[in-house]
Amino acid sequence: MGEPGKNALLQGTLDMLILKTLSRGSMHGYAIAQFIQQSSRDVLRVEEGALYPALHRLELRGWLRAEWGTSDNNRRAKYYKLTALGRRELESEAAYWGRVASAVTRVMQTA
């Protein structure tokens, strides 16, 4: 994800981005990855090797629910939906991320 040599995301960032993406509605994995890439103006790229384990982990935590459906190109796809528990987690993570981003910005502006 991102520039060469800068593929490591901060712990939990991918989970938060997935939850935020799904707050817009039910989506399959490829659409989630595409949305994150497009909305970040191609700065963030989610590889399948990171995306699907994250989706599975979030489902096990009860933050997502998955069901099989048919994609736009008529293929069978697993669609993920945010649960009420996932929505609460997103709110918590977004608040935390806002504090961290502000702190990093302050350090970068003063150091």
C-alpha positions as CSV (number, residue, x, y, z in Angstrom):
1,M,0.0,0.0,0.0
2,G,1.4,3.4,-1.0
3,E,4.9,4.2,-2.2
4,P,7.7,1.6,-2.6
5,G,9.2,0.9,0.7
6,K,6.3,2.4,2.5
7,N,3.8,-0.4,2.4
8,A,3.4,-0.8,6.1
9,L,0.2,0.7,7.4
10,L,-0.1,1.9,11.0
11,Q,-1.7,-0.9,13.1
12,G,-5.4,-0.8,12.7
13,T,-5.5,1.8,9.9
14,L,-6.6,-0.7,7.2
15,D,-9.4,-2.0,9.5
16,M,-10.6,1.6,10.0
17,L,-10.5,2.3,6.3
18,I,-12.5,-0.8,5.6
19,L,-15.1,0.1,8.2
20,K,-15.4,3.6,6.8
21,T,-15.8,2.4,3.3
22,L,-18.6,0.0,4.4
23,S,-20.3,2.8,6.2
24,R,-21.4,3.8,2.7
25,G,-23.2,0.5,2.2
26,S,-22.6,-3.2,1.4
27,M,-19.7,-3.9,-0.9
28,H,-17.6,-6.9,-2.1
29,G,-13.8,-7.0,-1.5
30,Y,-12.6,-5.7,-4.9
31,A,-15.0,-2.7,-4.7
32,I,-13.7,-2.0,-1.2
33,A,-10.1,-1.9,-2.4
34,Q,-11.1,0.2,-5.4
35,F,-12.9,2.7,-3.3
36,I,-10.0,3.1,-0.9
37,Q,-7.6,3.6,-3.8
38,Q,-9.8,6.0,-5.7
39,S,-10.8,8.1,-2.7
40,S,-7.1,8.4,-1.6
41,R,-6.3,9.6,-5.1
42,D,-4.1,6.5,-5.7
43,V,-2.0,7.0,-2.6
44,L,-3.4,4.0,-0.8
45,R,-3.5,0.6,-2.5
46,V,-4.8,-2.4,-0.7
47,E,-3.4,-5.7,-1.8
48,E,-5.5,-8.8,-1.7
49,G,-3.0,-10.4,0.7
50,A,-3.9,-7.7,3.3
51,L,-7.6,-7.1,2.4
52,Y,-9.1,-10.5,2.7
53,P,-7.4,-11.4,6.0
54,A,-8.6,-8.1,7.4
55,L,-12.2,-8.7,6.2
56,H,-12.2,-12.1,7.8
57,R,-10.8,-10.7,11.1
58,L,-13.4,-7.9,11.1
59,E,-16.1,-10.5,10.5
60,L,-14.9,-12.6,13.4
61,R,-15.0,-9.6,15.7
62,G,-18.6,-9.0,14.7
63,W,-17.9,-5.7,13.1
64,L,-18.9,-7.0,9.6
65,R,-21.5,-9.4,8.3
66,A,-21.0,-11.2,5.0
67,E,-23.3,-12.8,2.5
68,W,-22.9,-14.2,-1.0
69,G,-24.4,-12.2,-3.9
70,T,-23.8,-11.5,-7.6
71,S,-21.5,-8.7,-8.6
72,D,-22.1,-6.2,-11.4
73,N,-20.2,-8.5,-13.9
74,N,-22.5,-11.4,-12.9
75,R,-20.0,-13.2,-10.8
76,R,-20.5,-14.7,-7.4
77,A,-19.0,-12.4,-4.7
78,K,-19.0,-12.1,-1.0
79,Y,-20.6,-8.8,0.1
80,Y,-19.7,-7.3,3.4
81,K,-21.9,-5.0,5.5
82,L,-21.1,-3.0,8.6
83,T,-22.9,-4.1,11.8
84,A,-24.0,-1.9,14.6
85,L,-21.0,-3.0,16.6
86,G,-18.8,-2.2,13.6
87,R,-20.3,1.3,13.3
88,R,-19.5,2.0,17.0
89,E,-16.0,0.7,16.5
90,L,-15.6,3.0,13.4
91,E,-16.7,6.0,15.5
92,S,-14.2,5.2,18.2
93,E,-11.3,4.6,15.7
94,A,-12.1,7.8,13.7
95,A,-12.0,9.8,16.9
96,Y,-8.6,8.2,17.8
97,W,-7.2,8.7,14.3
98,G,-8.2,12.4,14.4
99,R,-6.2,12.8,17.7
100,V,-3.2,11.0,16.3
101,A,-3.2,12.8,13.0
102,S,-3.4,16.2,14.8
103,A,-0.5,15.2,17.1
104,V,1.7,14.1,14.2
105,T,0.9,17.3,12.3
106,R,1.8,19.4,15.3
107,V,5.2,17.5,15.7
108,M,5.9,17.9,11.9
109,Q,5.2,21.6,12.0
110,T,7.3,22.3,15.1
111,A,10.2,19.9,14.8
